[in-house]
Amino acid sequence: MVSYPDGLDPEELAFQRLYGPWKQSTPADAQRILDGYDGQWWIAGGWAIEAFTGVRREHEDVDLSLWRRDIEPLRQHLQGSYDLWSNAGGRLQPLTDQRPEQPDEADQIWLRQHALSPWEFDVVVNPDRDGRWVFRRDPSLDFALDEITWVAPDGIRYLNPEVALAYKAKLARPKDEQDLAAALPLLSRAQRTWLADMIDHLHPGHAWPGRIRR
């Protein structure tokens, strides 16, 4: 029987009561289900910070990322084992043989094995420009994937910590503050400069750049 994990904060519990519970998956779980998948994929969010720092914390989900153009190959790869649901600001819609298209306004896909199972992965679909990674916080910016990701010894590709933190700066939730504190001592001078300059660009007046440049 599916139940909600103990210790959820009220906001997360309310979210799961509305949309259903989440299984606490890991990047290794993502690697397992994507074994044999030919497309590129990488891990973003808090797990990317943890992989860089080695500092453990709790995670609600795994932010698995791949190219928007590869949604249909992903659906075909997972067919029979996972259902894909597009998420457009909380509006969920299954991607099926009859309606496989991701709505233009949806940049997330949730995965679960079937209707009675918990959600397992939050897939962020990333646009590209001529094969280059487009920064969704400012779509005028693009980078080669190898510039903004790194590959861990286990073969899993992760978003660079400075890029993950640039995303997190917008909300600066307690878990984001925790990730910044864990990563900051380990960032190179170049990474610190990139991150501080990017946050200044995206969020003028934000408190983080002053801490990052110390």
VMD Tcl script that draws the C-alpha trace (Angstrom):
set ca {
  {0.00 0.00 0.00}
  {1.36 3.40 -1.01}
  {1.68 5.93 1.81}
  {3.26 9.31 2.36}
  {6.76 9.27 3.91}
  {7.10 10.31 7.53}
  {8.50 13.75 8.25}
  {7.21 15.62 5.19}
  {6.84 19.32 5.79}
  {3.25 20.63 5.44}
  {3.88 22.15 2.00}
  {5.31 18.94 0.58}
  {2.57 16.84 2.17}
  {-0.11 19.08 0.66}
  {1.61 18.76 -2.74}
  {1.72 14.97 -2.53}
  {-1.88 14.74 -1.34}
  {-2.91 16.63 -4.49}
  {-0.67 14.93 -7.06}
  {0.21 11.65 -5.37}
  {3.25 10.41 -3.45}
  {6.83 10.42 -4.69}
  {9.31 7.60 -4.34}
  {12.75 8.74 -3.19}
  {14.77 7.68 -6.22}
  {18.48 8.27 -6.83}
  {20.69 9.04 -9.84}
  {21.69 5.36 -9.83}
  {18.00 4.49 -10.29}
  {17.88 6.84 -13.29}
  {20.98 5.20 -14.72}
  {19.30 1.80 -14.33}
  {16.08 2.69 -16.17}
  {18.03 4.46 -18.93}
  {20.35 1.55 -19.59}
  {20.28 1.08 -23.36}
  {18.79 4.52 -24.04}
  {20.75 6.15 -26.88}
  {20.06 9.81 -26.08}
  {22.04 12.17 -23.87}
  {20.86 12.78 -20.31}
  {22.19 14.37 -17.14}
  {21.22 15.03 -13.52}
  {20.46 18.55 -12.31}
  {19.18 20.07 -9.06}
  {20.21 19.06 -5.57}
  {21.64 15.69 -6.61}
  {24.10 17.52 -8.90}
  {25.29 19.53 -5.90}
  {25.57 16.41 -3.74}
  {27.60 14.59 -6.40}
  {30.04 17.52 -6.49}
  {30.33 18.10 -2.75}
  {29.78 14.64 -1.28}
  {27.55 16.30 1.35}
  {24.43 14.21 1.90}
  {20.96 15.70 2.27}
  {17.39 14.55 1.71}
  {15.88 14.92 -1.78}
  {12.22 14.88 -2.80}
  {12.98 13.60 -6.30}
  {15.62 13.22 -8.99}
  {15.88 16.04 -11.52}
  {16.68 14.05 -14.65}
  {17.32 16.22 -17.72}
  {17.43 15.53 -21.43}
  {16.80 17.28 -24.73}
  {13.24 18.27 -25.59}
  {13.80 16.78 -29.03}
  {14.36 13.37 -27.39}
  {11.01 13.03 -25.61}
  {9.65 10.50 -28.08}
  {12.80 8.31 -28.02}
  {12.55 8.35 -24.21}
  {8.87 7.33 -24.37}
  {9.70 4.49 -26.72}
  {12.57 3.34 -24.49}
  {10.38 3.28 -21.38}
  {7.24 1.93 -23.03}
  {5.81 -0.94 -21.01}
  {7.75 -0.03 -17.88}
  {7.00 3.65 -17.18}
  {4.22 6.06 -18.12}
  {5.18 9.63 -19.08}
  {3.04 12.57 -17.98}
  {3.75 16.08 -19.23}
  {3.58 18.76 -16.54}
  {2.69 22.28 -17.61}
  {2.56 24.29 -14.40}
  {0.72 21.51 -12.56}
  {-1.50 20.50 -15.49}
  {-0.72 16.83 -16.05}
  {-1.35 15.01 -19.31}
  {-0.25 11.47 -20.26}
  {1.92 11.01 -23.33}
  {0.45 8.06 -25.20}
  {0.60 6.40 -28.61}
  {-2.48 8.44 -29.54}
  {-1.13 11.73 -28.08}
  {2.66 11.54 -27.81}
  {3.30 15.27 -28.23}
  {4.61 17.33 -25.32}
  {2.63 20.62 -25.02}
  {4.75 23.62 -25.94}
  {4.27 25.20 -22.51}
  {5.36 22.07 -20.60}
  {9.01 21.72 -19.69}
  {8.68 18.79 -17.27}
  {7.72 15.13 -17.54}
  {6.85 12.99 -14.52}
  {7.47 9.25 -14.63}
  {5.70 6.46 -12.77}
  {5.21 2.78 -13.46}
  {1.41 2.87 -13.45}
  {-1.53 4.78 -11.96}
  {-1.30 3.06 -8.56}
  {2.44 3.60 -8.14}
  {4.29 6.67 -6.83}
  {6.01 9.15 -9.11}
  {9.71 8.33 -9.44}
  {11.42 10.88 -11.67}
  {10.96 14.53 -12.58}
  {12.34 14.89 -16.11}
  {13.27 18.42 -17.14}
  {13.23 18.72 -20.93}
  {15.81 21.21 -22.11}
  {15.68 23.07 -25.41}
  {18.75 23.21 -27.61}
  {20.00 25.61 -30.22}
  {21.94 23.81 -32.96}
  {22.83 21.11 -30.44}
  {23.84 23.56 -27.71}
  {22.24 23.66 -24.26}
  {19.89 26.66 -23.93}
  {19.82 28.27 -20.48}
  {16.12 28.38 -19.57}
  {16.66 31.23 -17.09}
  {17.86 33.35 -20.05}
  {17.17 31.67 -23.41}
  {19.48 34.10 -25.22}
  {22.40 32.15 -23.67}
  {23.57 28.76 -24.89}
  {26.52 26.51 -24.11}
  {28.04 23.26 -25.32}
  {26.82 20.44 -23.09}
  {30.41 19.55 -22.16}
  {30.93 23.11 -20.88}
  {28.13 22.97 -18.32}
  {28.19 19.31 -17.24}
  {30.73 16.83 -15.89}
  {30.85 13.03 -15.72}
  {31.33 11.25 -12.39}
  {33.37 8.04 -12.05}
  {30.16 5.96 -12.15}
  {29.45 7.31 -15.63}
  {26.57 9.61 -14.63}
  {26.66 13.10 -16.13}
  {25.78 15.98 -13.78}
  {25.09 19.67 -14.27}
  {28.02 21.77 -13.10}
  {27.51 23.06 -9.54}
  {27.71 26.72 -10.54}
  {24.98 26.19 -13.16}
  {22.76 24.25 -10.74}
  {23.16 27.02 -8.16}
  {22.33 29.70 -10.75}
  {18.97 27.94 -11.17}
  {18.49 27.67 -7.43}
  {19.13 31.35 -6.76}
  {15.66 32.36 -7.98}
  {13.85 30.76 -5.03}
  {16.71 30.46 -2.52}
  {14.73 27.97 -0.42}
  {16.30 26.48 2.71}
  {17.54 23.48 0.71}
  {19.05 25.85 -1.86}
  {20.84 27.77 0.88}
  {22.11 24.43 2.18}
  {23.42 23.51 -1.27}
  {25.16 26.87 -1.66}
  {26.85 26.49 1.73}
  {28.06 22.99 0.85}
  {29.36 23.88 -2.62}
  {30.85 27.33 -2.06}
  {34.12 26.25 -0.37}
  {34.78 23.79 -3.22}
  {34.11 26.09 -6.18}
  {37.10 27.36 -8.14}
  {37.64 31.08 -8.55}
  {36.38 30.82 -12.14}
  {33.23 29.00 -11.01}
  {32.57 31.60 -8.30}
  {32.98 34.44 -10.78}
  {30.66 32.80 -13.33}
  {28.01 32.13 -10.68}
  {28.10 35.58 -9.09}
  {28.04 37.34 -12.47}
  {25.17 35.16 -13.69}
  {23.05 35.79 -10.59}
  {23.70 39.54 -10.91}
  {22.51 39.27 -14.50}
  {19.41 37.22 -13.70}
  {18.43 38.67 -10.32}
  {19.89 42.15 -9.72}
  {20.23 42.89 -6.02}
  {20.27 39.22 -4.98}
  {22.11 38.51 -1.72}
  {24.13 35.54 -2.96}
  {26.77 37.28 -5.15}
  {28.16 39.17 -2.16}
  {28.71 35.86 -0.34}
  {30.07 34.14 -3.41}
  {32.70 36.81 -4.14}
  {34.18 36.85 -0.61}
}
mol new
graphics top color blue
foreach p $ca { graphics top sphere $p radius 0.5 }
foreach p [lrange $ca 0 end-1] q [lrange $ca 1 end] { graphics top cylinder $p $q radius 0.2 }
display resetview
